[in-house]
């Protein structure tokens, strides 16, 4: 499932790059490219609205897919074993039993 979501995120990133590159930062953008044809078909204001809505929608889709992807991550088995105590029923005194304090030296 993670690989499918990763592919969808990459496709959405390509679409977002398209929307960003097509827009002109000075306001010309797609409508300036097509000249009067863009004005007659969609209108100058309409084309910039479509590009802006497409940019924000694609960004939202990418963010949503990233959140969805995190829900499918699993903790690696090595980390799960480290987090769980090995002797859950043993008292704490028995765990330190192997290390005893050295006996005091005899007095002369």
N, C-alpha and C positions, 0 to 999 in steps of 0.2 A: 504494500500500500504506500510505503514511503517513496518508492521509486516512481510510482504513478503521480503522486503529488509533486515530486521534484520536477518531473517532466512538465506538468501543468504550470509550475512556477516559472520554469525557463521559457515556456511559450508565452506566458503573460509578460515576462520581461522583454521579449522581442517585440510584442505588440506595444508595450509602453515606450520602448525606444523609438518605434515608428511614430507614435503620437508626438513625442518630444521633438524628434528631428524634423517633422513636417511643419511644426509651428514655427513662426517667425517671431522672435522676441519683440520686434517693433510693431507687431500687429498685422503685418501683411500675410504671412503664413500661407495656407492653402488658397485662400481667396486671391492673394496677389499672384500666385503662380498661374492660375487659370485665366486671369484677366476678367474680361466681360462675361465669359462663359460661366464662371463661378457666381457672378452677380446675378445672372439671369436665372440660373437653375436653383441655387440654394440661397443666395444673398450673402453679402459680405459678413454681416453680423451672425448669421446662422452658421456659417462654416466654422468660425472661431468658437462658437458655443459648442458645436459638436466635438471639436478637437479638445476643448477644455474638459467637457464631460467625459470623453473617452479616456483622457489622461487620469482624471480622478477616479473613475470607475475601475480602470485597470490597476491603479495603485491600491485601491481597496481590495480587489480580488487577490493581489499578491499578499497583502497583509493578512487577509483571512486564510489563505492557503498556508502561510507560515504558521499561524496559530493552530490550524488543523493538523499540520505536520508534527508539531510538538506533542500533540495528544497521542500519536502513534509510536513515539520513541519508547524503547524498553531499556531498562537498566541492564548493563552487561552482567553476566553470571558471576564474573570475578568480583565485581563490586558488591553484588548481593551477598556473596559468601563472606566478604570482609565486614560487612555491616552487621551480620547476624552473629551473636556470641556462639562460640563452639559448645560450651557446656552451660546451657541456660539454667539447668537445675542445680548445678554445683554451687556451694557457698563460696563467698569471696576468699575465705581463709584457705581453702583447698587449692585455689588457683596459685597462691604464692608459696605453697608448701615446698616446692623444689628448691627454693632459695632460703636457706636457714642462716641465721647470724652465726659467725664464728664463735667458738667457745673461748671464754676468757683465758688468758695465759696464767699458769700456776704461779703463785707467789713464792718467792725464795726466802 
